[in-house]
């Protein structure tokens, strides 16, 4: 549209409907994304603003980014005509933004070509050397790959279960890309000469694609996905029966799909009986899984159908307006698409996150900060996945903590959090998450107390994602935290500490959560390790409630032990012989001073079922 005055947006809407107009407007508005003047902060700000608008536009109409990715791929294919300096800049931008977007949308066919082309132009020498290395490795393993492929095909073909339920089974060798090898080597700290070890890179790989037979005995309409998954698991069993899998090398992306709806089974095996072949990767997927992995969101009827034309089609100078309008009319009157699947809803949760950030951060984040949130928190390739108690998958950058999890689920969940359980056990806010952790966030509704605000203030240093840090800062700012007198005290102590060259004390003063009575005094000492024993009437959920109360009082739990008593006096002698009781002992980090201790015991006393407590700490000598 920016290249002609012959057609208006109104004419596009009249001929093809408002959906097509939205897509064309999106492409036109953001056609200059990434086109920067040479250097300078102003150019960087313009680029960030363009990318911010692109991210926001695609949340309303995902087809905008699909077309944008196709446009970027075409540009990359013709990048050879550009000067080397532009080649390097455009390639770097593609690796930072567009290739990760293709991955999140499940467009692996586009993602891999974008990465390979970007690597070729951003580091030509490394690309040339890596590609030559891979070609040599492929030649060295060619005979073994052929033997492994033939052996696997024969075993799958001879299996009666697959023969009766699969319409087709294909086994094809995989060619790993130069960028893939380069990235793997960088992640593992390997040099180019180290990459010559095919076992380290595992460049040998086979893919099994299985097409279920809808007419097979026991098949019914609507169970194609289940049938495909069953055939994949059966094929995995056949592979492992023939070749021993490497420990820890089995990945089930069918049960736990990736964010972009990618599903497959991955395993790495030792193909005994095959000459000259090192560990072999085998990927197993159904035909539908394969289609989705290659074309992602573009492979499914994901979006609403295009609207029917509202008026006579416009005519362009080329004379092809009638044909184009006819095509749009056919698309508009086609059968409506199937509803989006649960997987698709999970996959596109990051689009909802972008929308939420825009609504929450408008006016408080610069365009560059917004783009940093998207590229750092959502487009990062190193991910960890955890589950909510309901089974929903939450994917975060590697190193994310419980605080990041809570704010990723929803801003209100993070703001109202008073504690958390990970895999059923109480966990501190700074606990890094690992794959398959189940995180249950304990919340408390209502206006935040001074204690809650101080707790959230302390959590700022535990948030690893940019979005969580921005949300925490906004929450504290909206509730006037820290109070003016405390903020001033922190600032004065920090300034005087810096003036004396005590940088460490300055940092501790800036992080301190308690009001300082004497701003001229040295920063407060670190939290003491205290012990806390609690006697309770035994009941379900007791441990979770008491631990949440401790965490809500800004006390970090270091260790825990407990014992259930039946009859007789309890360990602390605080309960009679009956009813059954439970004795708990915690070691906690407690800020010095009576106020912190009073807040802790008040929170514990308020927990249902608590009938007694004792709090103490070891005395410290002059050296601490």
C-alpha positions in Angstrom: 0.0 0.0 0.0 2.9 2.4 0.7 4.0 2.0 -2.9 0.8 3.0 -4.7 -2.0 5.6 -4.6 -4.3 3.5 -6.8 -6.0 1.7 -3.9 -7.3 2.9 -0.5 -8.0 1.0 2.7 -11.7 1.6 2.3 -11.6 -0.1 -1.1 -9.8 -3.0 0.3 -12.4 -3.4 3.1 -15.2 -3.0 0.5 -13.7 -5.7 -1.7 -12.3 -8.2 0.8 -13.8 -7.3 4.3 -12.5 -5.8 7.5 -10.2 -8.8 8.3 -8.1 -8.3 5.2 -8.0 -4.6 5.7 -6.6 -5.2 9.3 -3.9 -7.4 7.9 -3.0 -5.0 5.1 -3.0 -2.1 7.5 -0.8 -4.0 9.9 1.7 -4.8 7.2 1.7 -1.2 5.8 2.0 0.4 9.3 4.9 -1.8 10.2 6.6 -2.3 6.8 9.6 -0.3 8.1 10.2 -2.3 11.2 13.9 -2.5 11.8 14.9 0.0 9.1 17.3 2.1 11.1 19.5 5.0 10.3 23.2 4.3 11.0 23.7 4.3 14.8 22.5 6.7 17.4 20.0 6.4 20.2 17.3 8.1 18.3 17.4 5.4 15.6 17.3 2.7 18.3 14.3 4.4 19.9 12.4 4.5 16.6 13.2 0.8 16.0 12.0 -0.1 19.5 8.7 1.8 18.9 8.2 0.0 15.6 8.7 -3.4 17.2 6.4 -2.5 20.1 3.7 -1.7 17.7 4.3 -4.9 15.7 4.0 -7.0 18.9 0.8 -5.3 19.9 -0.8 -5.5 16.5 -0.2 -9.2 16.2 -2.0 -9.9 19.5 -5.2 -8.6 17.7 -4.6 -10.3 14.4 -1.9 -13.0 14.4 -2.0 -13.3 10.6 -0.1 -9.9 10.6 3.0 -11.6 12.0 2.6 -14.6 9.7 2.7 -12.4 6.6 5.5 -10.3 8.2 7.5 -13.5 8.7 7.0 -14.5 5.1 8.1 -11.0 4.0 11.2 -11.2 6.2 12.0 -14.6 4.8 11.8 -13.2 1.3 14.1 -10.3 2.3 16.6 -12.8 3.8 16.6 -14.8 0.6 17.6 -11.7 -1.4 20.0 -10.3 1.2 23.0 -11.0 -1.0 22.2 -7.8 -2.9 22.8 -5.7 0.2 26.1 -4.2 1.4 27.8 -6.3 4.1 27.1 -3.9 6.9 23.3 -4.0 6.2 23.5 -7.8 5.9 25.0 -8.1 9.3 22.5 -5.7 10.9 19.4 -7.3 9.3 20.6 -10.8 10.1 21.2 -9.9 13.8 17.7 -8.4 14.1 16.2 -11.5 12.4 17.9 -13.8 15.0 16.8 -11.6 17.9 13.1 -11.1 16.9 11.8 -12.8 13.8 13.3 -16.3 14.2 12.1 -16.6 17.8 8.6 -15.4 16.8 8.5 -18.1 14.1 9.4 -20.7 16.7 6.7 -19.5 19.1 4.1 -19.7 16.4 5.3 -23.2 15.5 6.6 -22.2 12.0 9.7 -24.4 12.1 10.1 -24.5 8.4 10.4 -20.6 8.4 12.3 -20.5 11.7 15.1 -22.8 10.5 15.6 -21.0 7.2 15.6 -17.6 8.9 18.3 -18.9 11.3 20.4 -20.5 8.6 20.3 -17.4 6.4 21.0 -15.1 9.3 24.0 -17.2 10.4 25.4 -17.1 6.8 25.3 -13.3 6.7 26.1 -12.4 10.3 29.2 -14.6 10.5 30.1 -15.8 7.0 33.4 -17.5 8.0 31.9 -19.4 10.9 29.0 -20.5 8.7 31.2 -21.7 5.9 33.4 -23.7 8.3 30.5 -25.2 10.2 28.7 -26.2 7.0 31.8 -27.9 5.7 32.2 -29.7 9.0 28.6 -31.0 8.9 29.0 -32.1 5.3 32.1 -34.1 6.3 30.3 -35.7 9.3 27.3 -36.6 7.1 29.6 -38.3 4.6 31.3 -40.2 7.4 28.0 -41.5 8.8 26.2 -42.0 5.5 26.6 -45.8 5.4 25.6 -46.2 9.0 22.6 -44.0 8.5 21.5 -46.0 5.6 21.8 -49.3 7.5 19.9 -47.8 10.5 17.2 -46.5 8.4 16.7 -49.8 6.6 16.7 -51.7 9.9 14.2 -49.4 11.5 11.9 -49.4 8.5 12.0 -53.3 8.4 11.1 -53.5 12.1 8.2 -51.1 11.8 6.9 -52.6 8.6 6.9 -56.1 10.2 4.9 -55.1 13.3 1.3 -56.4 13.1 -0.1 -53.6 15.3 1.2 -50.8 13.0 0.3 -52.8 9.9 -3.3 -53.0 11.0 -3.7 -49.4 12.3 -1.4 -47.2 10.3 -2.0 -46.0 6.7 1.7 -45.3 6.2 5.0 -45.1 8.1 7.9 -43.1 6.8 11.5 -43.1 8.1 13.6 -40.2 6.8 17.1 -39.0 7.7 17.5 -35.5 9.2 20.1 -33.0 8.2 21.0 -30.7 11.1 21.7 -27.1 10.1 24.9 -25.2 10.5 23.2 -22.7 12.8 21.9 -25.5 15.0 25.4 -27.0 15.3 26.9 -23.5 16.0 24.4 -22.8 18.7 24.8 -26.2 20.4 28.6 -25.8 20.4 28.3 -22.3 21.9 25.9 -23.6 24.6 28.4 -26.3 25.5 31.5 -24.1 25.4 32.9 -26.1 22.5 35.3 -24.9 19.8 34.9 -25.6 16.1 37.5 -28.4 16.2 35.7 -30.0 19.1 32.6 -30.2 16.9 34.2 -32.8 14.8 33.0 -35.4 17.4 29.7 -36.6 16.0 28.8 -38.2 19.3 29.0 -34.8 21.0 26.8 -33.1 18.4 24.6 -36.1 17.7 24.2 -35.1 14.1 22.9 -38.5 13.1 19.1 -38.5 13.3 16.1 -40.2 11.9 12.5 -39.1 11.9 9.5 -41.5 11.9 6.2 -40.0 10.6 3.1 -42.2 11.1 -0.3 -41.6 9.4 -3.2 -43.3 11.3 -5.7 -45.3 9.2 -9.1 -43.9 9.9 -10.7 -47.1 8.6 -8.8 -49.4 10.9 -10.7 -51.6 13.4 -11.7 -49.7 16.5 -11.2 -46.2 14.9 -14.0 -43.6 15.3 -14.5 -40.1 14.1 -12.7 -37.5 16.2 -10.1 -39.7 17.8 -7.3 -39.1 15.2 -5.1 -37.3 17.7 -5.4 -40.1 20.2 -4.8 -42.7 17.5 -1.7 -40.9 16.3 -0.3 -40.6 19.8 -0.9 -44.3 20.5 0.9 -45.3 17.3 3.8 -43.0 18.3 4.2 -44.6 21.7 4.0 -48.0 20.2 6.7 -47.2 17.7 8.9 -45.8 20.6 8.6 -49.2 22.2 9.7 -50.9 19.1 12.7 -48.6 18.8 13.8 -49.3 22.4 13.3 -53.0 21.9 15.8 -52.9 19.1 18.3 -50.4 20.4 19.1 -49.4 23.9 18.2 -45.8 24.8 20.7 -43.5 26.5 19.7 -42.7 30.1 17.8 -39.4 30.3 17.6 -39.0 26.6 13.9 -39.7 26.2 11.7 -36.5 25.8 7.9 -36.8 25.6 6.5 -33.7 23.9 3.2 -35.4 23.2 2.2 -35.5 26.9 3.8 -32.1 27.5 3.8 -30.1 24.3 6.0 -27.1 23.8 4.4 -23.7 23.9 4.1 -23.6 20.1 2.1 -26.8 20.1 5.1 -28.9 19.0 4.4 -32.6 19.7 6.7 -35.6 19.1 8.7 -38.2 21.0 12.5 -37.9 21.0 15.0 -40.5 22.0 18.7 -41.1 21.5 19.7 -44.8 21.1 22.8 -46.9 20.6 22.2 -48.6 17.3 23.9 -51.9 17.9 24.6 -53.9 14.8 25.0 -50.8 12.7 28.6 -50.2 11.6 30.3 -46.9 12.2 27.3 -45.0 13.6 27.5 -43.2 16.9 24.5 -42.4 19.1 21.4 -42.0 16.9 18.6 -39.5 17.6 15.1 -40.8 16.6 12.1 -38.5 16.4 8.6 -40.0 16.2 5.5 -38.1 15.3 2.1 -38.5 13.7 1.4 -37.0 10.3 -0.7 -34.2 11.9 2.0 -33.5 14.5 4.5 -33.2 11.6 2.3 -30.8 9.7 1.9 -28.6 12.8 5.6 -28.7 13.6 6.5 -27.4 10.1 3.8 -24.8 9.6 2.5 -24.1 13.2 -0.4 -21.7 13.4 -0.5 -21.4 9.6 -1.3 -25.2 9.4 -4.5 -25.1 11.4 -7.8 -23.3 11.0 -6.9 -21.0 13.9 -8.4 -17.7 13.1 -11.9 -16.6 12.2 -12.9 -16.9 8.5 -12.6 -13.8 6.3 -15.7 -11.7 6.0 -17.7 -11.8 2.8 -17.3 -8.8 0.5 -19.7 -5.9 1.3 -19.6 -4.2 -2.1 -18.5 -4.7 -5.7 -14.7 -5.4 -5.9 -12.4 -2.6 -6.8 -10.4 -2.8 -10.1 -6.7 -2.2 -10.1 -4.6 -0.9 -13.0 -3.4 -4.5 -13.5 -7.0 -5.6 -14.2 -6.9 -8.4 -11.6 -9.3 -7.0 -9.1 -12.2 -9.3 -10.1 -10.2 -12.5 -9.8 -8.8 -11.4 -6.4 -12.2 -10.5 -5.1 -13.6 -13.8 -6.3 -10.9 -15.6 -4.4 -11.8 -13.7 -1.3 -15.4 -14.4 -1.7 -14.7 -18.2 -2.0 -12.7 -18.0 1.2 -15.4 -16.1 3.0 -18.1 -18.6 2.1 -16.0 -21.7 2.9 -16.8 -23.9 5.9 -15.9 -22.2 9.2 -12.8 -23.4 10.9 -12.7 -25.8 13.8 -12.5 -24.2 17.3 -9.0 -23.6 18.6 -7.7 -26.6 20.6 -6.5 -26.5 24.2 -2.9 -26.8 22.9 -3.4 -23.8 20.7 -4.8 -21.8 23.7 -1.7 -22.8 25.7 0.6 -22.0 22.8 -0.7 -18.5 22.4 -0.8 -17.6 26.0 2.2 -15.4 25.4 0.1 -13.3 23.1 -2.3 -12.7 26.0 0.8 -11.8 28.1 1.7 -9.1 25.6 -1.8 -7.7 25.8 -1.7 -7.7 29.6 1.6 -5.9 29.6 0.4 -3.2 27.3 -2.7 -2.6 29.4 -0.7 -2.5 32.6 2.5 -0.7 31.5 1.1 1.9 29.2 2.7 5.2 30.1 5.2 3.6 32.6 7.5 1.7 30.2 9.5 3.1 27.3 9.2 1.3 24.0 12.7 -0.2 24.5 11.7 -1.5 28.0 8.6 -3.1 26.5 10.6 -4.7 23.7 13.2 -6.0 26.2 10.3 -7.6 28.2 9.1 -9.4 25.0 12.5 -10.5 23.7 14.0 -11.3 27.1 11.0 -13.0 28.8 9.0 -14.5 25.9 11.4 -15.0 23.1 14.3 -16.5 25.1 15.3 -19.9 23.8 16.4 -21.3 27.1 13.1 -22.2 28.9 11.9 -24.0 32.0 8.3 -25.3 32.3 6.3 -25.6 35.5 2.7 -26.5 36.2 -0.1 -24.9 38.2 -2.1 -27.2 40.5 -4.7 -27.4 37.8 -2.2 -28.8 35.3 -1.7 -25.6 33.2 1.8 -25.2 31.8 3.7 -22.1 32.6 6.9 -21.6 30.6 9.5 -19.1 31.8 13.1 -18.2 31.0 15.6 -20.5 32.7 16.5 -19.2 36.1 13.0 -17.9 36.8 11.8 -18.0 40.4 8.6 -18.5 42.3 8.0 -14.7 42.1 8.3 -14.8 38.3 5.8 -17.7 38.2 3.2 -15.9 40.2 3.4 -12.7 38.2 3.4 -14.7 34.9 0.1 -16.4 35.9 -1.5 -13.1 36.6 -0.5 -9.7 38.0 -3.1 -10.0 40.8 -1.7 -13.4 41.8 1.7 -11.9 42.2 0.4 -8.9 44.1 -1.6 -11.0 46.5 1.0 -13.8 47.0 2.0 -14.4 50.6 3.8 -17.7 50.1 4.1 -20.7 47.8 4.5 -24.5 47.8 6.6 -26.2 45.1 5.9 -29.9 44.7 3.8 -29.8 47.9 6.5 -28.3 50.1 6.8 -24.7 51.3 9.3 -22.8 49.1 10.9 -19.4 49.4 10.3 -16.7 46.9 13.8 -16.9 45.5 13.7 -20.7 44.7 14.7 -21.2 41.1 12.2 -23.4 39.2 13.0 -26.6 37.4 11.2 -28.5 34.7 8.0 -30.2 35.8 7.8 -28.3 39.2 4.2 -27.9 40.4 3.8 -24.5 41.9 0.9 -23.6 44.2 0.8 -19.9 45.0 -0.8 -18.9 48.3 -2.6 -15.6 48.1 -4.4 -13.3 50.5 -7.0 -10.8 49.1 -7.7 -7.4 50.4 -5.7 -4.2 50.8 -2.0 -5.0 51.3 -0.7 -4.6 54.8 2.6 -2.9 55.6 4.1 -6.3 56.2 3.0 -7.5 52.7 4.4 -4.4 51.1 7.7 -4.9 52.9 7.7 -8.6 51.7 7.1 -7.6 48.1 9.9 -5.0 48.4 12.3 -7.8 49.4 11.1 -9.9 46.5 12.3 -7.4 44.0 15.8 -8.8 44.1 14.4 -12.3 43.5 12.6 -11.5 40.3 14.5 -12.7 37.3 12.1 -11.7 34.5 11.8 -8.1 33.4 8.0 -8.2 33.5 7.9 -9.4 37.1 10.3 -6.6 38.2 8.2 -4.0 36.4 5.0 -5.3 38.0 6.5 -5.5 41.5 7.8 -1.9 41.2 4.5 -0.7 40.0 2.6 -2.4 42.8 4.9 -0.9 45.4 4.7 2.5 43.8 0.9 2.5 43.7 0.8 1.8 47.4 3.3 4.4 48.4 6.1 2.0 49.3 8.6 2.6 50.7 7.1 5.3 53.0 8.7 8.7 52.6 10.5 8.6 56.0 11.9 5.1 55.3 12.9 6.0 51.8 14.7 9.1 53.1 16.4 7.1 55.8 17.6 4.6 53.3 18.9 7.3 51.0 20.8 9.1 53.8 22.4 5.9 55.1 23.4 4.9 51.6 24.9 8.3 50.8 27.0 8.4 54.0 28.1 4.8 53.5 29.2 5.6 50.0 31.0 8.7 51.2 33.0 6.5 53.6 33.8 4.1 50.8 31.6 1.4 52.3 30.0 0.1 49.1 28.8 -3.1 50.7 27.0 -1.3 53.5 25.5 1.0 50.9 24.0 -1.9 49.1 22.6 -3.4 52.3 21.1 -0.1 53.3 19.4 0.3 50.0 17.9 -3.2 50.3 17.0 -2.9 54.0 13.3 -3.3 54.7 13.0 -1.8 58.2 12.8 1.9 59.1 16.1 3.2 60.5 15.7 5.1 63.7 19.1 6.8 63.4 19.9 7.6 59.7 23.5 8.3 60.7 24.0 4.8 62.1 25.7 2.0 60.1 23.4 -0.2 58.0 21.6 -2.9 60.0 23.2 -6.3 60.3 22.0 -9.2 58.2 19.1 -11.3 59.4 19.7 -13.6 62.4 19.0 -17.4 62.1 16.2 -18.0 64.6 14.4 -21.3 65.6 10.7 -21.5 65.9 8.7 -24.4 67.3 5.0 -24.6 66.7 2.4 -26.9 68.4 -0.8 -27.5 66.5 -3.9 -29.7 66.4 -3.2 -32.0 63.5 -5.3 -31.5 60.4 -5.1 -31.5 56.6 -3.3 -28.5 55.2 -1.6 -27.6 58.5 1.9 -27.5 57.2 1.0 -25.3 54.2 -0.9 -22.8 56.3 1.8 -22.4 59.0 4.6 -22.1 56.4 2.6 -19.5 54.4 2.1 -17.5 57.6 5.9 -17.5 58.2 6.6 -16.5 54.6 4.0 -13.8 54.8 5.9 -12.3 57.9 9.0 -11.8 55.8 10.8 -14.7 57.4 12.7 -17.0 55.0 12.4 -20.7 55.9 15.9 -22.3 56.0 14.9 -25.8 57.2 11.9 -27.7 58.6 11.2 -30.8 60.6 8.1 -32.1 62.1 6.5 -35.1 63.9 3.0 -36.3 64.5 2.1 -37.3 68.0 -0.6 -39.7 69.2 -1.3 -39.6 72.9 1.1 -38.5 75.6 2.7 -35.1 75.9 3.9 -33.5 72.7 7.6 -32.7 72.1 7.4 -29.3 73.6 5.0 -30.2 76.4 2.5 -27.7 75.3 -0.4 -30.0 74.5 -2.3 -32.6 76.5 -2.3 -36.3 75.7 -5.2 -35.9 73.2 -6.3 -35.0 70.6 -3.5 -35.9 68.1 -1.0 -33.1 67.7 1.8 -32.1 65.4 5.1 -30.5 66.5 7.0 -28.4 64.0 10.4 -26.9 64.1 11.7 -24.3 61.7 14.9 -22.5 61.2 14.2 -19.0 59.7 16.1 -15.9 58.7 14.6 -13.2 60.9 15.4 -9.5 60.7 16.8 -8.2 63.9 14.6 -6.3 66.3 11.5 -6.9 68.3 9.2 -5.7 65.4 10.2 -8.6 63.2 9.7 -11.1 66.0 6.3 -9.7 66.9 5.1 -9.8 63.3 6.3 -13.5 63.0 4.6 -14.8 66.1 1.4 -12.8 65.4 1.2 -14.4 61.9 1.8 -17.9 63.3 -0.7 -17.5 66.1 -3.4 -16.5 63.5 -3.0 -19.8 61.6 -5.9 -22.1 62.4 -5.0 -25.0 64.7 -1.9 -23.4 66.3 -2.1 -23.7 70.1 1.5 -22.8 71.1 4.8 -21.6 70.0 8.4 -20.8 71.1 10.9 -18.5 69.4 14.5 -18.1 70.0 18.0 -17.7 68.5 21.6 -18.5 69.5 23.4 -15.6 71.1 26.1 -13.9 69.1 29.5 -12.9 70.3 31.1 -9.6 69.4 32.3 -11.1 66.1 28.8 -12.1 65.1 
